Amino acid sequence: MIRYLYLSLFILAGLSATATHIVGGEIYYKLNNSTTHNYTVTVKVYIDCENGDPGAISSDNEIYISIWNAATSAYIDDFVLTRSSPSRLGNTVYACIKEPKGVCVDAYTYQTTMTINPGSDGVILAWQRCCRNRSISNIIDPIAAGYTAWTVIPANGTTNSSAYFSTIPPVYVCTNVPLQFKQPAIDPDGDSLVYELNTPFLGATSADPRPVSYGEYDQPTFRNLLWKSPYSTGNMMGGSPKLSINSSTGELNVTPTTIGQFVVGYTVKEYRNGVYIGETRRDYQFNVIECEFDVVANFTVPDGVSINGIYTFGCTDTVCFLNKSYSKIKPYTLTWDFGDFSTTADTSHEESPCYIYPGNGDYMVTLKVKSEICEDIYNYGVRIRSAKPFYLGPDSSFCEDIEYTLDTKIDDAVNLSWNTGDTESSITVNKPGLYIANVSYGNCTYSDSVILQDDRVARFPLPVDSLLCDTIDMMLNVGVEGTSYLWSTSMEDTFRSVYVSEPGTYSVIVETDHCIDFDTIRLLQATKPSIDDIIYCGTPYKYTFDALEEAKFLWSTGSTKPEIFIEQEGTFWIRITQRNCVHSDTFIVANTGLNIDLGSDEHFCDRMNTTLDAGSNGWNYKWSTGEKSQAIKVTTPNTYIVSKSDSAGCIVSDTIVLSLTQSPYFDISNSAKICINRFTAYDDIDAPEGFSYLWSTGSTASKLTINKGGYYSLRITDDFGCSTLDSFYVNLDTASLPNDLPVPNAFSPNGDGLNDFFPYSKSITQEGYHLIIYTRWGEKVFDSLEDINQTNWNGDYNSTETHNQAFIYYMRYIGCDGSYKNKKGYVYPLH
């Protein structure tokens, strides 16, 4: 008979006068969108459709879910869920069984999608109902014991969908028949799941069995259910073996021995990357009844102790099994498989065999019972610990404060104890001594011990670092016993004490059998200043002390720095204080006053003849020319260097650069001729390019515009400041016109005194001038030779004013160069 049951979680349990219809249920949620906080909340409820109160079943058409702050337990809100149509459950977990009558279970689903903001604390979703079946055997006052189904949505920042069970529970459980069923939970986030048994929670009351508002709800933290003796979390329903759950798979194991109704609680915990995320707790009512089977496979191990679904043994490799199987039809066969993978000969067909295991290990034993009409299989584990399964490690010595963990690494013992009184698998100790661990597997106990010793070197502080004012004469002594000593002074200094007479850092190493320690001392000798008298050469005298330990300085100048700058002659002193040590010294500073200055670099024009003087206060002189006198005469450009020294050995030097260039040369003709007229521009006189200029007129341009006769001069200067002066005379030719005479193309003969005549307002009297005006058809309008008193045209044509028409002019005159010039063009009189 295969008894594996895939169980979904049952939160609610049982039948009562106020709610005699609920068998169990589960609550879970799924996160749809973390940004909008959109969740789908689902509640599944299983109803007794055989004996349930129709009125109670009808009243749970709607259920109320309350929302609470997970950190403060403050009420937030509630919402209503409406159920779907029921589905009839017909599952069984047993093989070879004659189905009992009078058992009926319907499944209802409540579900909604909504916004739930868990905030910074997270929220609790809870459903409360009362009461449980009055015939429940393992709790106190079941008729007044309600229940609370709840789950937690973690705070914002931790996105999570809760784990839920994928299968439904059995409708009934049979007495004296092994029950093994798997109930794997599904976690949408892929978190690691851990299963364990737990005490369920109470909720609501018989006076208010169906709370629907804030004042009626139980507030978190919810109350624990009270077990009736001898039942407890570790013994929820009796049995042999008792109820256990596999922490990894969630598989439940039990062989019940008592008929009745029993509340069972368990939880699934979620871990993400080793960090606890949340958990969902459920409780479920097991209805244990008497059943009729054709075949039942079952066995026990009389000498074993069942712990968490496995029989535990110590001190022996031999296990004897007691067959408790049943078959209505004879004959039947028994096939044992003892789960020893080290051999293929680990099977038997005996009634109650014994098997010798190869040593420590966990083994799964399988018994198959087969008749001509049915076959059943039962699996249960055995744990062999025939050899001591743990070791605390070797005895240890410590050279510092003890903080040491002793670990048996045992998590499957029947009992575990230490001589310290602790019962955990590992302990952390901070004292030396003998530590003993006792590990029991049923009838056998194993022990191991370890000795922890404090072998530290006794404290031996050397004297504090010292500053001595005069000589060092000291005996350094460790003052404690050790197996060996080694001083830094020499490999041969291996005694407890050593003599020292020099400043420095001294260390010693002291060893015991297992430990080593050391200490260091610094011996300093106060500094006695000693500054020689000095004659400094020109620049200020500077003296600096190297870094001195704890030194305070005081100079006769008032300075307290470790260095001094002296710019005058005299007698000076320094006082150095180091702790209680005070030392001083006096010194004389003299300055020879030796100096030299050849002056600034100098440039000469055309010729050089100068004297360079190095000053009279030197004993020896040395010029770059090889001369050794105080002064030298120089006539050629060069870089000149001189050094001189005095009787104190001070040496000074200086350098001067002398340069020579020729002044610029230019020649302007002694005389020049310009043509002038009151209505003309005048000729330019040019100077050589590439210099700076100064004309006698004050102009600094390279060209000079002249409109008057007379004497003129120009000085040109090069980049070195060398200059040349030249002068010339300018003749003014009043009888000639400029070579290029400017002629306007329009005039305004309107009598306003401005531009009333063409080409100019005033008469042209120079000889050779002739102006003729024509119309565009060639008719002569004006001729300057016809009237000696009118050399310019007034704009009239046949004594009549002309308006807005073009005339052609022809002009002939003698230029400044003595040749005739011709000009022609159009002119417009503008009235």
SELOBA-713169 format. One record per residue (C-alpha): x, y, z. Coordinates in steps of 0.1 Angstrom, whole numbers. Each point is the difference from the previous one (the first is absolute). Layout:
% SELOBA-713169
> X,Y,Z .
...
//
This chain:
% SELOBA-713169
> 0,0,0 .
> 16,33,-11 .
> -8,28,23 .
> 14,32,-15 .
> -23,30,3 .
> 7,33,-17 .
> -16,24,26 .
> -10,36,-5 .
> -1,21,31 .
> -30,-1,24 .
> -4,31,20 .
> -34,-6,15 .
> -10,-31,18 .
> -31,-18,10 .
> -36,1,9 .
> -17,20,28 .
> -34,11,10 .
> 6,34,-16 .
> 19,-13,-31 .
> -3,-37,-4 .
> 9,0,-37 .
> 36,11,-4 .
> 27,-26,-4 .
> 29,23,-9 .
> 14,24,-25 .
> 30,22,-11 .
> 8,36,-8 .
> 27,13,-23 .
> 8,30,-23 .
> 18,7,-33 .
> 17,32,-9 .
> -10,12,-35 .
> 16,34,-2 .
> 24,14,26 .
> -3,36,-13 .
> -38,2,4 .
> 0,-24,30 .
> -25,-23,-18 .
> -6,-34,17 .
> -23,-30,-6 .
> -12,-13,34 .
> -13,-36,1 .
> -18,-19,28 .
> -9,-37,-4 .
> -25,-15,24 .
> -9,-37,4 .
> -36,-8,13 .
> -15,-31,16 .
> -28,-7,-25 .
> -12,-31,18 .
> -7,12,35 .
> 4,38,-4 .
> -26,25,11 .
> -16,13,-32 .
> -7,34,17 .
> 36,3,10 .
> 12,-10,-35 .
> -23,27,-15 .
> 12,27,25 .
> 36,-3,-14 .
> -10,11,-35 .
> 21,31,9 .
> 30,1,23 .
> 18,31,14 .
> 38,4,-2 .
> 15,26,24 .
> 32,19,-7 .
> 25,9,28 .
> 33,18,2 .
> 26,-27,4 .
> 22,20,23 .
> -24,19,22 .
> -31,-23,-2 .
> -21,31,-8 .
> -32,-7,-19 .
> 0,13,-37 .
> -31,-13,-18 .
> -19,-30,-10 .
> -16,-14,-32 .
> -25,-27,-10 .
> 5,-31,-21 .
> -28,-19,-17 .
> 3,-37,-7 .
> -3,-20,-32 .
> -22,-31,-6 .
> 13,-31,19 .
> 19,-29,-14 .
> -4,-35,16 .
> 32,-16,12 .
> 4,-38,-4 .
> 37,-6,7 .
> 13,-29,21 .
> 35,-6,13 .
> -2,-37,6 .
> 4,-31,-22 .
> -18,-32,6 .
> -27,17,21 .
> -37,-4,0 .
> -13,35,-3 .
> -19,11,31 .
> -35,16,-3 .
> -13,32,14 .
> 30,22,-10 .
> -5,30,-23 .
> 21,32,-5 .
> -6,29,-23 .
> 26,26,-10 .
> -8,38,-3 .
> 22,27,-15 .
> -1,37,11 .
> 21,23,-22 .
> 5,36,-9 .
> 26,23,-16 .
> 5,33,18 .
> 25,27,10 .
> 17,-6,34 .
> 29,23,9 .
> 21,-17,27 .
> 18,32,8 .
> 33,1,19 .
> -12,-25,27 .
> -18,-27,-21 .
> -36,-12,6 .
> -17,-31,15 .
> -31,-15,-18 .
> -21,-19,25 .
> -33,-21,-1 .
> -16,-10,33 .
> -28,-25,7 .
> -14,-19,29 .
> -4,-27,11 .
> 16,-34,-2 .
> -16,-34,2 .
> -10,-9,35 .
> 13,-35,-4 .
> 36,10,-6 .
> 22,-20,24 .
> 34,19,3 .
> -10,36,9 .
> -16,16,30 .
> -37,11,-3 .
> -3,-5,-38 .
> -36,13,-1 .
> 13,34,10 .
> 33,-1,-20 .
> -1,19,-32 .
> 28,4,-25 .
> 19,27,-20 .
> 14,-5,-34 .
> 26,26,-9 .
> 29,9,-22 .
> 24,29,-3 .
> 8,23,-30 .
> 35,14,7 .
> 8,38,-2 .
> 6,18,-32 .
> 35,-8,-13 .
> -5,-37,5 .
> -21,-13,-29 .
> -16,-34,9 .
> -28,-24,-9 .
> -9,-24,28 .
> 6,-37,-1 .
> -30,-22,-3 .
> -7,-38,0 .
> -7,-15,-34 .
> -22,-30,11 .
> -30,-7,23 .
> 1,-20,33 .
> -16,-34,7 .
> -36,-2,8 .
> 7,-25,28 .
> 29,-18,18 .
> 0,-36,10 .
> 10,-12,35 .
> 30,-24,4 .
> 9,4,-36 .
> 31,20,-11 .
> -8,33,-17 .
> 27,16,-22 .
> -10,29,-22 .
> 18,27,-18 .
> -12,36,0 .
> 25,20,-21 .
> -6,37,2 .
> 6,22,-31 .
> 18,33,3 .
> -5,23,-31 .
> 33,18,7 .
> 21,-31,3 .
> 9,6,36 .
> 14,-28,22 .
> -27,-17,22 .
> 3,-15,34 .
> -28,-20,17 .
> -7,-5,37 .
> -28,-9,24 .
> -15,29,20 .
> -28,8,24 .
> -31,15,-18 .
> -17,33,10 .
> -33,8,15 .
> -24,26,-14 .
> -36,13,4 .
> -22,-12,28 .
> -31,-22,5 .
> -20,32,7 .
> 13,17,-32 .
> 10,-29,-22 .
> 1,20,-33 .
> 16,34,6 .
> -7,25,-28 .
> 13,34,14 .
> 30,15,18 .
> -15,-2,35 .
> -7,-37,-4 .
> 34,-12,-14 .
> 27,-14,21 .
> 31,23,-3 .
> 35,-14,-7 .
> 19,-14,17 .
> -24,-29,-1 .
> -6,-25,28 .
> 15,-35,0 .
> -23,-30,3 .
> 2,-19,33 .
> 10,-37,-2 .
> -17,-26,22 .
> 24,-23,19 .
> 19,-21,-11 .
> -1,17,-34 .
> 24,27,-11 .
> 17,15,-30 .
> 24,-30,0 .
> -29,-25,6 .
> -31,13,-17 .
> -19,-33,-4 .
> 19,-28,16 .
> 9,-30,-22 .
> 28,-24,-5 .
> 20,15,-15 .
> -13,35,8 .
> -8,27,-25 .
> 32,16,-16 .
> 6,22,-30 .
> 30,0,-23 .
> 15,35,1 .
> 11,-1,-36 .
> -29,-17,-18 .
> -29,6,24 .
> -9,-37,1 .
> -21,-9,30 .
> 5,-35,17 .
> -22,-15,27 .
> -16,-33,10 .
> -30,11,21 .
> -11,-23,28 .
> -30,19,13 .
> -34,5,-17 .
> -12,37,2 .
> 5,35,-14 .
> 33,17,4 .
> 11,36,-8 .
> 34,0,-18 .
> 20,32,-7 .
> 30,6,-22 .
> 17,28,-19 .
> 21,6,-31 .
> 27,27,3 .
> 15,19,-29 .
> 38,8,-3 .
> 16,21,-28 .
> 38,-2,-2 .
> 0,-13,35 .
> -21,29,13 .
> -34,-6,17 .
> -28,15,-21 .
> -32,-12,16 .
> -21,-30,9 .
> -35,-14,-4 .
> -16,-20,29 .
> -30,-24,-3 .
> -19,-24,21 .
> -20,-30,-10 .
> -23,-25,16 .
> 10,-37,-4 .
> -30,-23,4 .
> 13,-34,10 .
> -24,-29,-6 .
> 0,-37,-1 .
> 5,-13,-35 .
> -3,-33,-18 .
> 30,-11,-22 .
> 8,-30,-22 .
> 37,5,4 .
> 20,22,24 .
> 39,3,0 .
> 13,11,34 .
> 30,-6,23 .
> 16,14,30 .
> 36,-2,16 .
> -4,-9,37 .
> 35,10,9 .
> -2,33,-19 .
> -10,35,9 .
> -20,19,-27 .
> 11,36,-5 .
> -12,21,-28 .
> -11,-29,-22 .
> 30,-23,6 .
> 9,-27,25 .
> 33,8,17 .
> 26,-25,12 .
> 34,2,18 .
> 27,-25,11 .
> -11,-27,-25 .
> -2,-6,-37 .
> -27,-26,3 .
> -37,10,-3 .
> -29,-25,6 .
> -34,8,-16 .
> -34,-10,14 .
> -25,-7,-28 .
> -35,14,8 .
> -14,-5,-35 .
> -35,-14,-7 .
> -16,-19,-30 .
> -36,-11,-1 .
> 10,-26,-27 .
> 25,-28,7 .
> 26,-7,-11 .
> 19,33,-5 .
> 37,9,-5 .
> 22,24,19 .
> 30,17,-18 .
> 24,20,21 .
> 26,24,-15 .
> 23,14,27 .
> 13,30,-20 .
> 37,-10,1 .
> 14,13,-33 .
> 34,-17,7 .
> -15,-34,-10 .
> -27,-17,-20 .
> -5,-26,28 .
> -20,24,22 .
> -34,-17,-5 .
> -20,-26,20 .
> -33,-19,-1 .
> 0,-9,37 .
> -29,9,23 .
> 20,22,24 .
> 36,1,-12 .
> 32,16,14 .
> 26,17,-21 .
> 37,10,7 .
> 8,34,-15 .
> 35,9,-12 .
> 4,30,24 .
> -12,35,7 .
> -26,13,-25 .
> -37,7,-7 .
> -18,-28,-18 .
> -35,-2,-14 .
> -17,-34,7 .
> -28,-11,-23 .
> -26,-28,8 .
> -22,-13,-29 .
> -30,-22,9 .
> -17,-17,-29 .
> -30,-23,-2 .
> -19,-13,-30 .
> -24,30,1 .
> 21,30,12 .
> 35,13,8 .
> 11,26,26 .
> 34,16,7 .
> 13,17,31 .
> 32,20,3 .
> 17,12,32 .
> 36,10,7 .
> 26,-13,25 .
> 30,20,12 .
> 32,-20,9 .
> 25,16,24 .
> 20,-31,10 .
> 32,20,1 .
> 6,33,18 .
> -13,25,-26 .
> 17,31,12 .
> 34,14,10 .
> 5,32,20 .
> 35,4,-12 .
> 34,-2,17 .
> 9,16,33 .
> 10,36,-6 .
> 21,27,16 .
> -9,37,-3 .
> 23,30,-1 .
> -28,26,4 .
> -35,3,14 .
> -20,-32,-7 .
> -30,2,-22 .
> -3,-35,-15 .
> -29,-19,-15 .
> -3,-37,7 .
> -23,-17,-26 .
> -12,-36,0 .
> -17,6,-34 .
> -27,-23,12 .
> -37,8,-8 .
> -16,-34,2 .
> 8,-12,36 .
> -27,-11,24 .
> 18,19,27 .
> 30,23,1 .
> 16,16,31 .
> 32,17,11 .
> 17,0,34 .
> -7,37,-1 .
> -38,-7,1 .
> -6,10,-36 .
> -20,-21,-23 .
> 7,15,-34 .
> 21,-17,-27 .
> 27,27,4 .
> 11,23,28 .
> 23,30,1 .
> 23,2,31 .
> 23,27,14 .
> 18,-18,28 .
> 27,-27,2 .
> -10,-34,12 .
> -13,-35,-8 .
> -31,-1,-23 .
> -20,-32,-5 .
> -28,-7,-25 .
> -24,-29,4 .
> -20,-11,-30 .
> -27,-26,4 .
> -17,-22,-27 .
> -26,-20,19 .
> 18,-25,21 .
> 35,11,-7 .
> 19,32,9 .
> 32,13,-15 .
> 24,24,17 .
> 29,22,-11 .
> 20,25,20 .
> 25,27,-6 .
> 23,20,23 .
> 5,37,-7 .
> 30,16,17 .
> 10,36,5 .
> 37,0,-7 .
> 5,37,-4 .
> 33,16,10 .
> -5,19,32 .
> -2,38,-5 .
> 35,14,1 .
> -1,37,-10 .
> 35,15,-3 .
> 4,35,15 .
> -17,27,-19 .
> 19,18,-28 .
> 25,22,17 .
> 19,33,-8 .
> 33,3,19 .
> 17,33,4 .
> 35,-12,1 .
> 16,-35,-4 .
> -20,-32,-4 .
> 8,-27,26 .
> -29,-24,4 .
> -8,-37,7 .
> -31,-12,-18 .
> -18,-29,17 .
> -30,-20,-12 .
> -10,-10,35 .
> -20,-32,-10 .
> 9,-36,-5 .
> 1,-14,-35 .
> 15,-29,-18 .
> 22,23,-21 .
> 10,36,-5 .
> 15,19,-30 .
> 10,36,1 .
> 5,22,-31 .
> 34,10,12 .
> 16,-33,-10 .
> -8,-36,-8 .
> 21,-9,31 .
> -21,21,23 .
> -24,-28,11 .
> -4,8,37 .
> -27,17,20 .
> 19,33,1 .
> 24,20,-22 .
> 22,31,6 .
> -2,29,-24 .
> 20,32,-3 .
> -11,15,-33 .
> -32,17,-11 .
> -22,-21,-23 .
> -30,-23,-2 .
> 4,-33,19 .
> -24,-30,-2 .
> -2,-34,17 .
> -18,-32,-10 .
> -12,-23,28 .
> -13,-35,-8 .
> -18,-27,19 .
> -7,-35,-13 .
> -28,12,-24 .
> -1,38,1 .
> 22,29,-8 .
> -1,36,11 .
> 22,31,-4 .
> 4,35,12 .
> 20,31,-11 .
> 16,29,18 .
> 15,32,-15 .
> 29,16,18 .
> 6,36,-11 .
> 29,23,9 .
> -7,37,3 .
> 18,21,-27 .
> 28,24,11 .
> 1,28,-27 .
> 35,9,-13 .
> 0,27,-27 .
> 34,13,-13 .
> 8,37,-4 .
> -6,10,-36 .
> 9,27,-25 .
> -27,1,-26 .
> 4,14,-35 .
> -27,25,-9 .
> -31,-22,1 .
> -17,-5,34 .
> 14,-27,23 .
> -23,-30,5 .
> 3,-28,25 .
> -25,-29,4 .
> -3,-28,25 .
> -11,-34,-11 .
> -32,-14,15 .
> 5,-5,37 .
> -23,-19,23 .
> -23,22,21 .
> 23,30,-5 .
> -9,36,7 .
> 23,27,-14 .
> 7,35,12 .
> 25,23,-19 .
> 15,32,13 .
> -20,17,-28 .
> -33,-12,16 .
> -7,-26,-27 .
> -13,-34,12 .
> 4,-19,-33 .
> 27,-27,-6 .
> 17,23,-26 .
> 13,36,0 .
> 8,26,-26 .
> 26,26,10 .
> 6,31,-20 .
> 22,20,23 .
> 32,-5,19 .
> 1,-8,37 .
> 0,-25,28 .
> -29,-24,2 .
> -12,-30,21 .
> -23,-30,-3 .
> -18,-18,29 .
> -16,-35,-6 .
> -24,-15,25 .
> -9,-37,-2 .
> -23,-10,29 .
> 21,8,31 .
> 32,4,-20 .
> 13,35,-9 .
> 32,6,-20 .
> 13,32,-17 .
> 28,14,-21 .
> 14,34,-11 .
> 15,9,-34 .
> 13,31,-19 .
> -12,10,-34 .
> 21,25,-22 .
> -6,13,-35 .
> 29,11,-22 .
> -22,23,-21 .
> 15,-11,-32 .
> -21,11,-30 .
> 4,6,-37 .
> -22,19,-26 .
> 11,5,-37 .
> -33,17,-7 .
> -27,-8,-26 .
> 7,-14,-35 .
> 8,29,-23 .
> -1,7,-38 .
> 23,23,-20 .
> -5,18,-33 .
> 27,2,-27 .
> 30,-4,25 .
> 7,-13,35 .
> 25,13,26 .
> -9,-6,36 .
> 14,-12,34 .
> -14,-29,21 .
> 7,3,38 .
> -4,-30,24 .
> 3,21,32 .
> 28,6,24 .
> -6,-23,30 .
> 14,-32,-15 .
> 33,-18,4 .
> 0,-19,-32 .
> -17,7,-34 .
> -5,-22,-30 .
> -15,13,-33 .
> -12,-22,-29 .
> 26,18,-21 .
> 27,-14,22 .
> 8,34,17 .
> 4,1,38 .
> -4,37,7 .
> -29,18,17 .
> -11,17,-32 .
> 5,-6,-38 .
> -6,21,-31 .
> -20,-16,-28 .
> -5,11,-36 .
> -16,-31,-15 .
> -35,-15,6 .
> -1,-32,21 .
> -12,-17,32 .
> 23,10,29 .
> 2,-20,32 .
> 20,9,31 .
> 4,-17,34 .
> 17,13,31 .
> 8,-15,35 .
> 10,14,34 .
> 22,-12,28 .
> -29,-21,15 .
> -3,-20,-31 .
> -33,15,-11 .
> -4,2,-38 .
> -24,21,-20 .
> -4,4,-37 .
> -20,20,-26 .
> -6,0,-37 .
> -7,28,-25 .
> -8,-1,-37 .
> 13,28,-22 .
> -13,3,-36 .
> 9,23,-30 .
> -19,9,-33 .
> 4,27,-27 .
> -26,27,-1 .
> -24,-1,-30 .
> 9,19,-32 .
> -23,19,-23 .
> 2,31,-23 .
> -28,23,-10 .
> 7,23,-29 .
> 11,35,11 .
> -30,16,-18 .
> -34,-10,-12 .
> -26,16,-21 .
> -37,-2,6 .
> -29,14,-19 .
> -26,18,20 .
> -35,14,-5 .
> -26,8,24 .
> -23,-26,-13 .
> 24,-29,-6 .
> 17,-28,20 .
> 38,1,4 .
> 29,-24,-6 .
> 14,-24,27 .
> 37,-2,11 .
> 10,-36,9 .
> 25,-12,26 .
> 18,-34,2 .
> -21,-29,14 .
> 6,-21,32 .
> 9,27,26 .
> -18,24,23 .
> -3,36,-13 .
> -2,35,13 .
> -5,29,-25 .
> 7,36,9 .
> -38,5,-3 .
> -5,-24,30 .
> -14,-28,-22 .
> 12,-36,6 .
> -14,-14,-33 .
> 23,-14,-27 .
> -14,25,-25 .
> -4,37,3 .
> -27,20,-19 .
> 12,36,-7 .
> -19,30,-12 .
> 24,27,9 .
> 35,8,-11 .
> 30,2,23 .
> 26,-21,19 .
> -9,-35,15 .
> 19,-26,20 .
> -5,-38,8 .
> 16,-21,27 .
> -2,-38,-4 .
> 8,-24,29 .
> 6,-38,-1 .
> -10,-27,26 .
> 32,6,20 .
> -6,38,3 .
> 26,10,-25 .
> -12,30,-22 .
> 9,22,-30 .
> -12,36,-9 .
> -4,14,-35 .
> -16,33,-13 .
> -12,14,-33 .
> -16,31,-15 .
> -34,1,-18 .
> -8,24,-29 .
> -36,9,-7 .
> -9,3,-38 .
> -31,23,-1 .
> -1,0,-39 .
> -8,-37,-4 .
> -30,-22,9 .
> 3,-35,15 .
> 7,-28,-26 .
> -34,-16,10 .
> -25,28,4 .
> -32,-12,17 .
> -32,9,-20 .
> -35,-3,15 .
> -29,-15,-22 .
> -27,23,14 .
> -5,35,14 .
> -29,21,13 .
> -2,35,-16 .
> -28,12,22 .
> 17,32,14 .
> 5,-13,35 .
> 37,6,-1 .
> 8,-37,1 .
> 12,-19,-32 .
> -16,27,-22 .
> 26,-5,-28 .
> 17,-29,-19 .
> 26,-13,6 .
> 7,22,30 .
> -16,30,17 .
> 32,22,-3 .
> 17,9,-32 .
> 30,-19,-14 .
> 27,24,-10 .
> 28,-24,-10 .
> 13,5,-35 .
> -10,-28,-24 .
> -34,-7,15 .
> -29,-5,-25 .
> -36,-13,7 .
> -27,-6,-26 .
> -36,-12,7 .
> -22,-18,-27 .
> -35,-13,-1 .
> -5,-36,-8 .
> -7,9,-36 .
> 34,18,-3 .
> -12,36,3 .
> 25,21,20 .
> -14,15,31 .
> 31,16,17 .
> 36,8,-9 .
> 24,15,26 .
> 21,17,-26 .
> -29,21,-13 .
> -2,20,32 .
> 32,6,20 .
> -21,11,30 .
> -19,-33,2 .
> 22,-32,1 .
> -28,-22,16 .
> -35,-9,-13 .
> -30,14,19 .
> -24,-27,-14 .
> -19,23,-25 .
> -8,-10,-36 .
> -9,29,-23 .
> -4,21,32 .
> -26,-25,12 .
> 3,-24,30 .
> 3,-36,-10 .
> -19,-27,19 .
> 9,-36,6 .
> 20,-8,-31 .
> 35,-11,-7 .
> 27,21,-16 .
> 34,-10,-14 .
> 31,18,12 .
> 35,1,-14 .
> 29,14,21 .
> 36,7,-8 .
> 27,13,24 .
> 38,-1,8 .
> 9,-25,28 .
> 27,3,26 .
> 24,-20,-21 .
> -3,28,-27 .
> -20,-21,-25 .
> -36,5,-12 .
> -27,-21,15 .
> -35,-7,-16 .
> -32,-10,19 .
> -36,-5,-14 .
> -32,-13,13 .
> -36,7,9 .
> -13,27,24 .
> -35,6,13 .
> -13,34,11 .
> -24,-5,29 .
> -23,30,7 .
//
